[in-house]
Amino acid sequence: MNPKYQPVIAFIDAITEWTGRTACWLVLALVLLICYDVAMRYLFQQGSVALQELEWHLFALIFLLGAAYTLKHDEHVRVDIVYQSRFMSDNNRAWVNILGTLFLLLPFCILMLVAAWPFVENAFYYNEGSPDPGGLPYRFLLKGSLLIAFSLLILQGIAEILRNIMFLHSSMGAR
């Protein structure tokens, strides 16, 4: 095993773990908020545009902050027909992980960062809020989370590449 990658992987994993656990708490906040919103609407006929927008924002944050966490725990969507077959060795799985991250995940994340940058920059420049009466005033913060989310995915992708390289090195040393 090559220990020089271990501190980098541990650092990235710690960041990802923290953001993932934050997303988990946001799920609880979202459930409580929806319960409150539904009770207010159906019991007291009191609706709120801001509450509904906050629900959408929390859902978006859960999804965005949870993406890297999902990758770290190997719970992301993947075509497992070939990957999980008994004919695929652990070394081949490591190669699939490395190549998939290098040629699919990282380019997609970089594309998203490049495409989202002007969108986010414009939202921050104009201090964008909700266009709806009674909506939330800080929509630019939610749009900024796009950059954070795809940066976290890139970091976790790098950690996964390093983890798989370490696995390949250790399996070759065992021969």
CYANA upper distance limits for C-alpha pairs under 8 A (distance plus 0.5 A):
  1 MET  CA    166 MET  CA      6.15
  1 MET  CA    167 PHE  CA      7.60
  1 MET  CA    169 HIS  CA      6.55
  1 MET  CA    170 SER  CA      5.15
  1 MET  CA    173 GLY  CA      8.46
  2 ASN  CA      6 GLN  CA      8.15
  2 ASN  CA    166 MET  CA      6.33
  2 ASN  CA    169 HIS  CA      7.67
  2 ASN  CA    170 SER  CA      8.14
  3 PRO  CA      7 PRO  CA      8.34
  4 LYS  CA      8 VAL  CA      8.48
  5 TYR  CA      9 ILE  CA      6.70
  5 TYR  CA    162 LEU  CA      7.03
  5 TYR  CA    163 ARG  CA      8.38
  5 TYR  CA    166 MET  CA      8.25
  6 GLN  CA     10 ALA  CA      6.51
  7 PRO  CA     11 PHE  CA      6.54
  8 VAL  CA     12 ILE  CA      6.74
  8 VAL  CA    159 ALA  CA      7.83
  9 ILE  CA     13 ASP  CA      6.43
  9 ILE  CA    159 ALA  CA      5.49
  9 ILE  CA    160 GLU  CA      8.45
  9 ILE  CA    162 LEU  CA      7.64
  9 ILE  CA    163 ARG  CA      7.68
 10 ALA  CA     14 ALA  CA      6.53
 11 PHE  CA     15 ILE  CA      6.96
 12 ILE  CA     16 THR  CA      6.68
 12 ILE  CA    155 LEU  CA      6.90
 12 ILE  CA    156 GLN  CA      6.84
 12 ILE  CA    159 ALA  CA      6.98
 13 ASP  CA     17 GLU  CA      6.38
 13 ASP  CA     72 LYS  CA      7.78
 13 ASP  CA    156 GLN  CA      7.55
 13 ASP  CA    159 ALA  CA      7.87
 14 ALA  CA     18 TRP  CA      6.63
 15 ILE  CA     19 THR  CA      6.79
 16 THR  CA     20 GLY  CA      6.47
 16 THR  CA     68 ALA  CA      6.65
 16 THR  CA     69 TYR  CA      5.95
 16 THR  CA     72 LYS  CA      7.95
 16 THR  CA    152 LEU  CA      7.55
 16 THR  CA    156 GLN  CA      7.55
 17 GLU  CA     21 ARG  CA      6.57
 17 GLU  CA     69 TYR  CA      6.67
 18 TRP  CA     22 THR  CA      6.65
 19 THR  CA     23 ALA  CA      6.69
 19 THR  CA     65 LEU  CA      6.40
 19 THR  CA     66 GLY  CA      7.55
 19 THR  CA     69 TYR  CA      7.78
 20 GLY  CA     24 CYS  CA      6.82
 20 GLY  CA     65 LEU  CA      6.66
 20 GLY  CA     66 GLY  CA      5.53
 20 GLY  CA     68 ALA  CA      7.97
 20 GLY  CA     69 TYR  CA      5.48
 20 GLY  CA     70 THR  CA      8.37
 21 ARG  CA     25 TRP  CA      6.99
 22 THR  CA     26 LEU  CA      6.84
 22 THR  CA     65 LEU  CA      8.41
 23 ALA  CA     27 VAL  CA      6.96
 23 ALA  CA     61 LEU  CA      7.55
 23 ALA  CA     62 ILE  CA      5.31
 23 ALA  CA     63 PHE  CA      8.32
 23 ALA  CA     65 LEU  CA      6.41
 23 ALA  CA     66 GLY  CA      6.32
 24 CYS  CA     28 LEU  CA      7.43
 24 CYS  CA     62 ILE  CA      7.80
 24 CYS  CA     66 GLY  CA      8.49
 25 TRP  CA     29 ALA  CA      6.86
 26 LEU  CA     30 LEU  CA      6.47
 26 LEU  CA     58 LEU  CA      7.04
 26 LEU  CA     61 LEU  CA      8.39
 26 LEU  CA     62 ILE  CA      6.84
 27 VAL  CA     31 VAL  CA      6.71
 27 VAL  CA     58 LEU  CA      8.27
 27 VAL  CA     59 PHE  CA      8.21
 27 VAL  CA     62 ILE  CA      7.27
 28 LEU  CA     32 LEU  CA      6.74
 29 ALA  CA     33 LEU  CA      6.50
 30 LEU  CA     34 ILE  CA      6.56
 30 LEU  CA     55 GLU  CA      6.66
 30 LEU  CA     58 LEU  CA      6.80
 30 LEU  CA     59 PHE  CA      7.74
 31 VAL  CA     35 CYS  CA      6.69
 32 LEU  CA     36 TYR  CA      6.67
 33 LEU  CA     37 ASP  CA      6.52
 33 LEU  CA     51 LEU  CA      8.12
 33 LEU  CA     55 GLU  CA      7.57
 34 ILE  CA     38 VAL  CA      6.49
 34 ILE  CA     55 GLU  CA      7.51
 35 CYS  CA     39 ALA  CA      6.58
 36 TYR  CA     40 MET  CA      6.59
 37 ASP  CA     41 ARG  CA      6.63
 37 ASP  CA     47 GLY  CA      7.69
 37 ASP  CA     48 SER  CA      8.21
 37 ASP  CA     51 LEU  CA      7.32
 37 ASP  CA     52 GLN  CA      8.21
 38 VAL  CA     42 TYR  CA      6.49
 38 VAL  CA     43 LEU  CA      8.50
 39 ALA  CA     43 LEU  CA      5.89
 39 ALA  CA     44 PHE  CA      7.75
 40 MET  CA     44 PHE  CA      5.61
 40 MET  CA     45 GLN  CA      6.69
 40 MET  CA     46 GLN  CA      5.76
 40 MET  CA     47 GLY  CA      7.08
 41 ARG  CA     45 GLN  CA      4.96
 41 ARG  CA     46 GLN  CA      5.31
 41 ARG  CA     47 GLY  CA      5.53
 42 TYR  CA     46 GLN  CA      8.25
 48 SER  CA     52 GLN  CA      6.98
 48 SER  CA    134 GLY  CA      7.99
 49 VAL  CA     53 GLU  CA      6.67
 49 VAL  CA    132 ASP  CA      8.18
 49 VAL  CA    133 PRO  CA      8.14
 49 VAL  CA    134 GLY  CA      6.27
 49 VAL  CA    135 GLY  CA      5.95
 50 ALA  CA     54 LEU  CA      6.53
 50 ALA  CA    134 GLY  CA      6.39
 50 ALA  CA    135 GLY  CA      4.94
 50 ALA  CA    136 LEU  CA      5.85
 51 LEU  CA     55 GLU  CA      6.75
 52 GLN  CA     56 TRP  CA      7.00
 53 GLU  CA     57 HIS  CA      6.63
 53 GLU  CA    135 GLY  CA      7.23
 53 GLU  CA    136 LEU  CA      7.30
 54 LEU  CA     58 LEU  CA      6.52
 54 LEU  CA    136 LEU  CA      7.89
 55 GLU  CA     59 PHE  CA      6.67
 56 TRP  CA     60 ALA  CA      6.69
 57 HIS  CA     61 LEU  CA      6.68
 57 HIS  CA    142 LEU  CA      7.21
 58 LEU  CA     62 ILE  CA      6.58
 59 PHE  CA     63 PHE  CA      6.79
 60 ALA  CA     64 LEU  CA      6.52
 61 LEU  CA     65 LEU  CA      6.16
 61 LEU  CA     66 GLY  CA      8.33
 61 LEU  CA    142 LEU  CA      8.02
 61 LEU  CA    145 SER  CA      7.80
 62 ILE  CA     66 GLY  CA      6.11
 63 PHE  CA     67 ALA  CA      6.66
 64 LEU  CA    145 SER  CA      7.90
 64 LEU  CA    146 LEU  CA      7.54
 64 LEU  CA    149 ALA  CA      5.72
 64 LEU  CA    150 PHE  CA      8.44
 65 LEU  CA     69 TYR  CA      7.95
 65 LEU  CA    149 ALA  CA      6.15
 65 LEU  CA    152 LEU  CA      8.47
 66 GLY  CA     70 THR  CA      6.50
 67 ALA  CA     71 LEU  CA      6.86
 67 ALA  CA     76 HIS  CA      8.48
 67 ALA  CA    149 ALA  CA      7.87
 67 ALA  CA    153 LEU  CA      7.33
 68 ALA  CA     72 LYS  CA      6.65
 68 ALA  CA    149 ALA  CA      8.05
 68 ALA  CA    152 LEU  CA      6.44
 68 ALA  CA    153 LEU  CA      5.26
 68 ALA  CA    156 GLN  CA      6.46
 69 TYR  CA     73 HIS  CA      6.84
 70 THR  CA     74 ASP  CA      6.68
 70 THR  CA     75 GLU  CA      5.71
 70 THR  CA     76 HIS  CA      6.09
 71 LEU  CA     75 GLU  CA      6.59
 71 LEU  CA     76 HIS  CA      5.94
 71 LEU  CA    153 LEU  CA      8.39
 71 LEU  CA    156 GLN  CA      7.73
 71 LEU  CA    157 GLY  CA      8.38
 72 LYS  CA    156 GLN  CA      7.10
 72 LYS  CA    160 GLU  CA      7.94
 79 VAL  CA     83 TYR  CA      7.53
 80 ASP  CA     84 GLN  CA      5.72
 80 ASP  CA     85 SER  CA      8.12
 81 ILE  CA     85 SER  CA      6.78
 82 VAL  CA     88 MET  CA      7.66
 83 TYR  CA     88 MET  CA      6.90
 83 TYR  CA     93 ARG  CA      7.03
 84 GLN  CA     88 MET  CA      7.42
 88 MET  CA     92 ASN  CA      6.63
 88 MET  CA     93 ARG  CA      7.21
 89 SER  CA     93 ARG  CA      6.81
 90 ASP  CA     94 ALA  CA      6.72
 91 ASN  CA     95 TRP  CA      6.85
 91 ASN  CA    167 PHE  CA      8.44
 91 ASN  CA    168 LEU  CA      6.83
 91 ASN  CA    171 SER  CA      8.20
 92 ASN  CA     96 VAL  CA      6.65
 93 ARG  CA     97 ASN  CA      6.62
 94 ALA  CA     98 ILE  CA      6.68
 94 ALA  CA    164 ASN  CA      5.75
 94 ALA  CA    165 ILE  CA      8.11
 94 ALA  CA    167 PHE  CA      7.94
 94 ALA  CA    168 LEU  CA      7.56
 95 TRP  CA     99 LEU  CA      6.49
 95 TRP  CA    164 ASN  CA      8.04
 96 VAL  CA    100 GLY  CA      6.21
 97 ASN  CA    101 THR  CA      6.48
 97 ASN  CA    160 GLU  CA      8.15
 97 ASN  CA    161 ILE  CA      7.66
 97 ASN  CA    164 ASN  CA      7.74
 98 ILE  CA    102 LEU  CA      6.59
 98 ILE  CA    160 GLU  CA      8.01
 98 ILE  CA    161 ILE  CA      5.66
 98 ILE  CA    164 ASN  CA      7.17
 98 ILE  CA    165 ILE  CA      8.33
 99 LEU  CA    103 PHE  CA      6.33
 99 LEU  CA    104 LEU  CA      8.30
100 GLY  CA    104 LEU  CA      5.74
100 GLY  CA    105 LEU  CA      7.05
101 THR  CA    105 LEU  CA      5.15
101 THR  CA    106 LEU  CA      6.36
101 THR  CA    157 GLY  CA      6.62
101 THR  CA    160 GLU  CA      8.49
101 THR  CA    161 ILE  CA      7.57
102 LEU  CA    106 LEU  CA      6.11
102 LEU  CA    107 PRO  CA      7.75
103 PHE  CA    107 PRO  CA      6.76
104 LEU  CA    108 PHE  CA      6.58
105 LEU  CA    109 CYS  CA      6.64
105 LEU  CA    154 ILE  CA      8.22
105 LEU  CA    157 GLY  CA      7.74
106 LEU  CA    110 ILE  CA      6.59
106 LEU  CA    154 ILE  CA      6.47
106 LEU  CA    157 GLY  CA      7.50
107 PRO  CA    111 LEU  CA      6.52
108 PHE  CA    112 MET  CA      6.66
109 CYS  CA    113 LEU  CA      6.68
109 CYS  CA    150 PHE  CA      5.97
109 CYS  CA    151 SER  CA      7.96
109 CYS  CA    153 LEU  CA      7.64
109 CYS  CA    154 ILE  CA      7.00
110 ILE  CA    114 VAL  CA      6.65
110 ILE  CA    150 PHE  CA      8.20
110 ILE  CA    154 ILE  CA      8.47
111 LEU  CA    115 ALA  CA      6.50
112 MET  CA    116 ALA  CA      6.27
112 MET  CA    150 PHE  CA      7.65
113 LEU  CA    117 TRP  CA      6.38
113 LEU  CA    146 LEU  CA      8.26
113 LEU  CA    147 LEU  CA      6.42
113 LEU  CA    150 PHE  CA      7.12
113 LEU  CA    151 SER  CA      8.25
114 VAL  CA    118 PRO  CA      8.34
115 ALA  CA    119 PHE  CA      7.96
116 ALA  CA    120 VAL  CA      6.49
116 ALA  CA    146 LEU  CA      7.69
116 ALA  CA    147 LEU  CA      7.62
117 TRP  CA    121 GLU  CA      6.39
117 TRP  CA    147 LEU  CA      7.82
118 PRO  CA    122 ASN  CA      6.42
119 PHE  CA    123 ALA  CA      6.84
119 PHE  CA    143 LYS  CA      8.35
120 VAL  CA    124 PHE  CA      6.72
120 VAL  CA    140 PHE  CA      7.38
120 VAL  CA    143 LYS  CA      6.10
120 VAL  CA    144 GLY  CA      6.10
121 GLU  CA    125 TYR  CA      6.51
122 ASN  CA    126 TYR  CA      6.68
123 ALA  CA    127 ASN  CA      6.34
123 ALA  CA    128 GLU  CA      5.47
123 ALA  CA    139 ARG  CA      8.20
123 ALA  CA    140 PHE  CA      5.44
123 ALA  CA    143 LYS  CA      7.75
124 PHE  CA    128 GLU  CA      6.92
124 PHE  CA    140 PHE  CA      5.88
124 PHE  CA    141 LEU  CA      8.20
124 PHE  CA    144 GLY  CA      8.50
127 ASN  CA    138 TYR  CA      7.60
127 ASN  CA    139 ARG  CA      8.44
127 ASN  CA    140 PHE  CA      6.72
128 GLU  CA    137 PRO  CA      7.62
128 GLU  CA    138 TYR  CA      6.83
128 GLU  CA    139 ARG  CA      6.11
128 GLU  CA    140 PHE  CA      5.67
129 GLY  CA    135 GLY  CA      8.13
129 GLY  CA    136 LEU  CA      6.63
129 GLY  CA    137 PRO  CA      4.57
129 GLY  CA    138 TYR  CA      5.38
129 GLY  CA    139 ARG  CA      5.10
129 GLY  CA    140 PHE  CA      7.12
130 SER  CA    135 GLY  CA      5.62
130 SER  CA    136 LEU  CA      5.90
130 SER  CA    137 PRO  CA      6.22
130 SER  CA    138 TYR  CA      7.92
130 SER  CA    139 ARG  CA      6.68
131 PRO  CA    135 GLY  CA      7.54
138 TYR  CA    142 LEU  CA      8.04
139 ARG  CA    143 LYS  CA      7.03
140 PHE  CA    144 GLY  CA      6.61
141 LEU  CA    145 SER  CA      6.98
142 LEU  CA    146 LEU  CA      7.85
143 LYS  CA    147 LEU  CA      8.38
144 GLY  CA    148 ILE  CA      7.38
145 SER  CA    149 ALA  CA      6.45
146 LEU  CA    150 PHE  CA      6.80
147 LEU  CA    151 SER  CA      6.54
148 ILE  CA    152 LEU  CA      6.61
149 ALA  CA    153 LEU  CA      6.78
150 PHE  CA    154 ILE  CA      6.68
151 SER  CA    155 LEU  CA      6.75
152 LEU  CA    156 GLN  CA      6.62
153 LEU  CA    157 GLY  CA      6.43
154 ILE  CA    158 ILE  CA      6.73
155 LEU  CA    159 ALA  CA      6.85
156 GLN  CA    160 GLU  CA      6.64
157 GLY  CA    161 ILE  CA      6.71
158 ILE  CA    162 LEU  CA      6.72
159 ALA  CA    163 ARG  CA      6.50
160 GLU  CA    164 ASN  CA      6.61
161 ILE  CA    165 ILE  CA      6.65
162 LEU  CA    166 MET  CA      6.62
163 ARG  CA    167 PHE  CA      6.74
164 ASN  CA    168 LEU  CA      6.65
165 ILE  CA    169 HIS  CA      6.63
166 MET  CA    170 SER  CA      6.59
167 PHE  CA    171 SER  CA      6.56
168 LEU  CA    172 MET  CA      6.60
169 HIS  CA    173 GLY  CA      6.64
170 SER  CA    174 ALA  CA      6.72
171 SER  CA    175 ARG  CA      7.30
